[in-house]
Amino acid sequence: MKKKRIAGIVAIISIALTFSMLSVSQEFPIFSSTETPEIETPEFLWTYRLIDMIAQAFVMFAAAACCVTVLRVEKKE
């Protein structure tokens, strides 16, 4: 069980590092403009690749955190 815990921690750290590298290395063009964009269709989220990647990284991080929670070892008294 200790190997599973270590694998889960390594997975979470690697996903967190990937997410932080993506968010730091890319510029956020939506924050650089002062005009508010007129969004009428939900396809806006999927037409910009950076926002798509951030959403996918968040989903992967949440899935890894859930796996670690499910696979944790409870100490018996």
DOKEBA-181336 format. One record per residue: residue number from 1; residue in three letters; y negated, x, z negated of N, C-alpha, C in turn. Coordinates in nm, 2 decimals. Layout:
BEGIN
<site num="NUM" residu="ala" n_y="Y" n_x="X" n_z="Z" ca_y="Y" ca_x="X" ca_z="Z" c_y="Y" c_x="X" c_z="Z"/>
...
END
This chain:
BEGIN
<site num="1" residu="met" n_y="0.12" n_x="0.08" n_z="0.00" ca_y="0.00" ca_x="0.00" ca_z="0.00" c_y="-0.13" c_x="0.09" c_z="0.00"/>
<site num="2" residu="lys" n_y="-0.12" n_x="0.21" n_z="-0.05" ca_y="-0.23" ca_x="0.29" ca_z="-0.06" c_y="-0.28" c_x="0.33" c_z="0.08"/>
<site num="3" residu="lys" n_y="-0.18" n_x="0.35" n_z="0.17" ca_y="-0.21" ca_x="0.38" ca_z="0.31" c_y="-0.29" c_x="0.27" c_z="0.38"/>
<site num="4" residu="lys" n_y="-0.26" n_x="0.15" n_z="0.35" ca_y="-0.33" ca_x="0.03" ca_z="0.41" c_y="-0.47" c_x="0.03" c_z="0.36"/>
<site num="5" residu="arg" n_y="-0.49" n_x="0.06" n_z="0.23" ca_y="-0.62" ca_x="0.06" ca_z="0.17" c_y="-0.71" c_x="0.17" c_z="0.23"/>
<site num="6" residu="ile" n_y="-0.65" n_x="0.28" n_z="0.25" ca_y="-0.73" ca_x="0.39" ca_z="0.31" c_y="-0.76" c_x="0.36" c_z="0.46"/>
<site num="7" residu="ala" n_y="-0.66" n_x="0.30" n_z="0.53" ca_y="-0.69" ca_x="0.26" ca_z="0.67" c_y="-0.80" c_x="0.16" c_z="0.68"/>
<site num="8" residu="gly" n_y="-0.80" n_x="0.07" n_z="0.58" ca_y="-0.91" ca_x="-0.04" ca_z="0.58" c_y="-1.04" c_x="0.02" c_z="0.55"/>
<site num="9" residu="ile" n_y="-1.05" n_x="0.12" n_z="0.46" ca_y="-1.17" ca_x="0.18" ca_z="0.43" c_y="-1.22" c_x="0.26" c_z="0.55"/>
<site num="10" residu="val" n_y="-1.13" n_x="0.34" n_z="0.61" ca_y="-1.17" ca_x="0.42" ca_z="0.73" c_y="-1.22" c_x="0.32" c_z="0.84"/>
<site num="11" residu="ala" n_y="-1.15" n_x="0.21" n_z="0.86" ca_y="-1.20" ca_x="0.11" ca_z="0.96" c_y="-1.34" c_x="0.06" c_z="0.93"/>
<site num="12" residu="ile" n_y="-1.36" n_x="0.03" n_z="0.81" ca_y="-1.49" ca_x="-0.03" ca_z="0.77" c_y="-1.60" c_x="0.08" c_z="0.79"/>
<site num="13" residu="ile" n_y="-1.57" n_x="0.20" n_z="0.75" ca_y="-1.67" ca_x="0.31" ca_z="0.77" c_y="-1.70" c_x="0.34" c_z="0.91"/>
<site num="14" residu="ser" n_y="-1.60" n_x="0.34" n_z="1.00" ca_y="-1.62" ca_x="0.37" ca_z="1.14" c_y="-1.69" c_x="0.25" c_z="1.20"/>
<site num="15" residu="ile" n_y="-1.67" n_x="0.13" n_z="1.17" ca_y="-1.74" ca_x="0.02" ca_z="1.22" c_y="-1.89" c_x="0.02" c_z="1.18"/>
<site num="16" residu="ala" n_y="-1.91" n_x="0.05" n_z="1.05" ca_y="-2.04" ca_x="0.06" ca_z="1.00" c_y="-2.12" c_x="0.17" c_z="1.07"/>
<site num="17" residu="leu" n_y="-2.06" n_x="0.29" n_z="1.09" ca_y="-2.12" ca_x="0.39" ca_z="1.16" c_y="-2.16" c_x="0.36" c_z="1.31"/>
<site num="18" residu="thr" n_y="-2.06" n_x="0.29" n_z="1.37" ca_y="-2.09" ca_x="0.25" ca_z="1.51" c_y="-2.20" c_x="0.15" c_z="1.51"/>
<site num="19" residu="phe" n_y="-2.20" n_x="0.05" n_z="1.42" ca_y="-2.31" ca_x="-0.04" ca_z="1.42" c_y="-2.45" c_x="0.02" c_z="1.39"/>
<site num="20" residu="ser" n_y="-2.45" n_x="0.12" n_z="1.30" ca_y="-2.58" ca_x="0.18" ca_z="1.27" c_y="-2.62" c_x="0.27" c_z="1.38"/>
<site num="21" residu="met" n_y="-2.53" n_x="0.34" n_z="1.45" ca_y="-2.57" ca_x="0.42" ca_z="1.57" c_y="-2.62" c_x="0.33" c_z="1.68"/>
<site num="22" residu="leu" n_y="-2.56" n_x="0.22" n_z="1.70" ca_y="-2.61" ca_x="0.12" ca_z="1.81" c_y="-2.75" c_x="0.07" c_z="1.77"/>
<site num="23" residu="ser" n_y="-2.77" n_x="0.04" n_z="1.65" ca_y="-2.90" ca_x="-0.02" ca_z="1.61" c_y="-3.01" c_x="0.09" c_z="1.60"/>
<site num="24" residu="val" n_y="-2.98" n_x="0.21" n_z="1.58" ca_y="-3.08" ca_x="0.31" ca_z="1.57" c_y="-3.11" c_x="0.38" c_z="1.70"/>
<site num="25" residu="ser" n_y="-3.01" n_x="0.39" n_z="1.79" ca_y="-3.03" ca_x="0.46" ca_z="1.91" c_y="-3.10" c_x="0.38" c_z="2.02"/>
<site num="26" residu="gln" n_y="-3.09" n_x="0.25" n_z="2.01" ca_y="-3.15" ca_x="0.16" ca_z="2.11" c_y="-3.28" c_x="0.11" c_z="2.07"/>
<site num="27" residu="glu" n_y="-3.37" n_x="0.09" n_z="2.16" ca_y="-3.50" ca_x="0.02" ca_z="2.13" c_y="-3.48" c_x="-0.13" c_z="2.14"/>
<site num="28" residu="phe" n_y="-3.55" n_x="-0.20" n_z="2.06" ca_y="-3.55" ca_x="-0.34" ca_z="2.06" c_y="-3.66" c_x="-0.40" c_z="2.14"/>
<site num="29" residu="pro" n_y="-3.64" n_x="-0.43" n_z="2.27" ca_y="-3.76" ca_x="-0.47" ca_z="2.35" c_y="-3.82" c_x="-0.60" c_z="2.30"/>
<site num="30" residu="ile" n_y="-3.75" n_x="-0.68" n_z="2.23" ca_y="-3.80" ca_x="-0.81" ca_z="2.19" c_y="-3.90" c_x="-0.78" c_z="2.08"/>
<site num="31" residu="phe" n_y="-3.89" n_x="-0.67" n_z="2.00" ca_y="-3.99" ca_x="-0.65" ca_z="1.90" c_y="-4.11" c_x="-0.57" c_z="1.95"/>
<site num="32" residu="ser" n_y="-4.10" n_x="-0.51" n_z="2.07" ca_y="-4.21" ca_x="-0.44" ca_z="2.12" c_y="-4.32" c_x="-0.53" c_z="2.18"/>
<site num="33" residu="ser" n_y="-4.28" n_x="-0.64" n_z="2.23" ca_y="-4.38" ca_x="-0.73" ca_z="2.29" c_y="-4.44" c_x="-0.82" c_z="2.18"/>
<site num="34" residu="thr" n_y="-4.57" n_x="-0.86" n_z="2.20" ca_y="-4.63" ca_x="-0.95" ca_z="2.11" c_y="-4.63" c_x="-1.09" c_z="2.15"/>
<site num="35" residu="glu" n_y="-4.59" n_x="-1.11" n_z="2.27" ca_y="-4.58" ca_x="-1.25" ca_z="2.32" c_y="-4.44" c_x="-1.31" c_z="2.27"/>
<site num="36" residu="thr" n_y="-4.45" n_x="-1.44" n_z="2.24" ca_y="-4.33" ca_x="-1.51" ca_z="2.20" c_y="-4.25" c_x="-1.55" c_z="2.33"/>
<site num="37" residu="pro" n_y="-4.13" n_x="-1.52" n_z="2.34" ca_y="-4.05" ca_x="-1.56" ca_z="2.46" c_y="-4.02" c_x="-1.71" c_z="2.46"/>
<site num="38" residu="glu" n_y="-4.03" n_x="-1.77" n_z="2.57" ca_y="-3.99" ca_x="-1.91" ca_z="2.58" c_y="-3.84" c_x="-1.92" c_z="2.61"/>
<site num="39" residu="ile" n_y="-3.77" n_x="-1.96" n_z="2.51" ca_y="-3.62" ca_x="-1.97" ca_z="2.53" c_y="-3.58" c_x="-2.12" c_z="2.54"/>
<site num="40" residu="glu" n_y="-3.52" n_x="-2.15" n_z="2.65" ca_y="-3.48" ca_x="-2.29" ca_z="2.66" c_y="-3.33" c_x="-2.30" c_z="2.68"/>
<site num="41" residu="thr" n_y="-3.27" n_x="-2.19" n_z="2.71" ca_y="-3.12" ca_x="-2.20" ca_z="2.73" c_y="-3.05" c_x="-2.10" c_z="2.64"/>
<site num="42" residu="pro" n_y="-2.93" n_x="-2.13" n_z="2.60" ca_y="-2.86" ca_x="-2.04" ca_z="2.51" c_y="-2.81" c_x="-1.91" c_z="2.58"/>
<site num="43" residu="glu" n_y="-2.82" n_x="-1.90" n_z="2.71" ca_y="-2.77" ca_x="-1.79" ca_z="2.78" c_y="-2.86" c_x="-1.66" c_z="2.75"/>
<site num="44" residu="phe" n_y="-2.97" n_x="-1.68" n_z="2.69" ca_y="-3.06" ca_x="-1.57" ca_z="2.65" c_y="-2.98" c_x="-1.46" c_z="2.57"/>
<site num="45" residu="leu" n_y="-2.90" n_x="-1.51" n_z="2.48" ca_y="-2.83" ca_x="-1.42" ca_z="2.39" c_y="-2.73" c_x="-1.33" c_z="2.47"/>
<site num="46" residu="trp" n_y="-2.67" n_x="-1.39" n_z="2.57" ca_y="-2.57" ca_x="-1.31" ca_z="2.64" c_y="-2.62" c_x="-1.24" c_z="2.77"/>
<site num="47" residu="thr" n_y="-2.75" n_x="-1.26" n_z="2.80" ca_y="-2.80" ca_x="-1.19" ca_z="2.92" c_y="-2.86" c_x="-1.05" c_z="2.87"/>
<site num="48" residu="tyr" n_y="-2.88" n_x="-1.03" n_z="2.75" ca_y="-2.93" ca_x="-0.90" ca_z="2.70" c_y="-2.81" c_x="-0.83" c_z="2.63"/>
<site num="49" residu="arg" n_y="-2.77" n_x="-0.72" n_z="2.69" ca_y="-2.65" ca_x="-0.65" ca_z="2.64" c_y="-2.66" c_x="-0.60" c_z="2.50"/>
<site num="50" residu="leu" n_y="-2.78" n_x="-0.55" n_z="2.45" ca_y="-2.80" ca_x="-0.50" ca_z="2.32" c_y="-2.77" c_x="-0.60" c_z="2.21"/>
<site num="51" residu="ile" n_y="-2.82" n_x="-0.72" n_z="2.23" ca_y="-2.80" ca_x="-0.83" ca_z="2.14" c_y="-2.65" c_x="-0.87" c_z="2.13"/>
<site num="52" residu="asp" n_y="-2.59" n_x="-0.87" n_z="2.25" ca_y="-2.45" ca_x="-0.90" ca_z="2.26" c_y="-2.37" c_x="-0.80" c_z="2.18"/>
<site num="53" residu="met" n_y="-2.40" n_x="-0.67" n_z="2.20" ca_y="-2.33" ca_x="-0.56" ca_z="2.13" c_y="-2.35" c_x="-0.57" c_z="1.98"/>
<site num="54" residu="ile" n_y="-2.47" n_x="-0.60" n_z="1.93" ca_y="-2.49" ca_x="-0.62" ca_z="1.79" c_y="-2.41" c_x="-0.74" c_z="1.73"/>
<site num="55" residu="ala" n_y="-2.40" n_x="-0.85" n_z="1.81" ca_y="-2.33" ca_x="-0.96" ca_z="1.76" c_y="-2.18" c_x="-0.93" c_z="1.75"/>
<site num="56" residu="gln" n_y="-2.13" n_x="-0.85" n_z="1.85" ca_y="-1.99" ca_x="-0.81" ca_z="1.85" c_y="-1.96" c_x="-0.72" c_z="1.74"/>
<site num="57" residu="ala" n_y="-2.05" n_x="-0.62" n_z="1.71" ca_y="-2.03" ca_x="-0.53" ca_z="1.60" c_y="-2.02" c_x="-0.60" c_z="1.47"/>
<site num="58" residu="phe" n_y="-2.11" n_x="-0.70" n_z="1.45" ca_y="-2.11" ca_x="-0.78" ca_z="1.33" c_y="-1.98" c_x="-0.85" c_z="1.31"/>
<site num="59" residu="val" n_y="-1.93" n_x="-0.91" n_z="1.42" ca_y="-1.80" ca_x="-0.99" ca_z="1.41" c_y="-1.68" c_x="-0.89" c_z="1.37"/>
<site num="60" residu="met" n_y="-1.69" n_x="-0.77" n_z="1.43" ca_y="-1.58" ca_x="-0.67" ca_z="1.40" c_y="-1.59" c_x="-0.62" c_z="1.26"/>
<site num="61" residu="phe" n_y="-1.71" n_x="-0.60" n_z="1.21" ca_y="-1.73" ca_x="-0.56" ca_z="1.07" c_y="-1.68" c_x="-0.67" c_z="0.97"/>
<site num="62" residu="ala" n_y="-1.72" n_x="-0.80" n_z="1.00" ca_y="-1.67" ca_x="-0.91" ca_z="0.92" c_y="-1.52" c_x="-0.92" c_z="0.92"/>
<site num="63" residu="ala" n_y="-1.46" n_x="-0.90" n_z="1.04" ca_y="-1.31" ca_x="-0.91" ca_z="1.05" c_y="-1.25" c_x="-0.80" c_z="0.97"/>
<site num="64" residu="ala" n_y="-1.30" n_x="-0.68" n_z="0.97" ca_y="-1.24" ca_x="-0.57" ca_z="0.90" c_y="-1.26" c_x="-0.59" c_z="0.75"/>
<site num="65" residu="ala" n_y="-1.38" n_x="-0.64" n_z="0.71" ca_y="-1.40" ca_x="-0.67" ca_z="0.56" c_y="-1.30" c_x="-0.78" c_z="0.51"/>
<site num="66" residu="cys" n_y="-1.27" n_x="-0.88" n_z="0.60" ca_y="-1.18" ca_x="-0.98" ca_z="0.56" c_y="-1.04" c_x="-0.93" c_z="0.55"/>
<site num="67" residu="cys" n_y="-1.00" n_x="-0.84" n_z="0.64" ca_y="-0.87" ca_x="-0.78" ca_z="0.64" c_y="-0.85" c_x="-0.70" c_z="0.51"/>
<site num="68" residu="val" n_y="-0.95" n_x="-0.62" n_z="0.47" ca_y="-0.94" ca_x="-0.54" ca_z="0.35" c_y="-0.93" c_x="-0.63" c_z="0.23"/>
<site num="69" residu="thr" n_y="-1.00" n_x="-0.74" n_z="0.23" ca_y="-1.00" ca_x="-0.84" ca_z="0.12" c_y="-0.86" c_x="-0.90" c_z="0.11"/>
<site num="70" residu="val" n_y="-0.80" n_x="-0.93" n_z="0.22" ca_y="-0.67" ca_x="-1.00" ca_z="0.22" c_y="-0.56" c_x="-0.90" c_z="0.18"/>
<site num="71" residu="leu" n_y="-0.57" n_x="-0.77" n_z="0.22" ca_y="-0.47" ca_x="-0.67" ca_z="0.20" c_y="-0.49" c_x="-0.59" c_z="0.07"/>
<site num="72" residu="arg" n_y="-0.58" n_x="-0.63" n_z="-0.01" ca_y="-0.61" ca_x="-0.55" ca_z="-0.14" c_y="-0.49" c_x="-0.57" c_z="-0.23"/>
<site num="73" residu="val" n_y="-0.47" n_x="-0.47" n_z="-0.32" ca_y="-0.36" ca_x="-0.47" ca_z="-0.41" c_y="-0.42" c_x="-0.51" c_z="-0.55"/>
<site num="74" residu="glu" n_y="-0.36" n_x="-0.62" n_z="-0.60" ca_y="-0.40" ca_x="-0.67" ca_z="-0.73" c_y="-0.31" c_x="-0.60" c_z="-0.84"/>
<site num="75" residu="lys" n_y="-0.38" n_x="-0.55" n_z="-0.94" ca_y="-0.30" ca_x="-0.49" ca_z="-1.05" c_y="-0.24" c_x="-0.59" c_z="-1.14"/>
<site num="76" residu="lys" n_y="-0.11" n_x="-0.58" n_z="-1.17" ca_y="-0.04" ca_x="-0.67" ca_z="-1.26" c_y="-0.06" c_x="-0.63" c_z="-1.40"/>
<site num="77" residu="glu" n_y="-0.08" n_x="-0.72" n_z="-1.49" ca_y="-0.09" ca_x="-0.69" ca_z="-1.63" c_y="0.04" c_x="-0.68" c_z="-1.70"/>
END
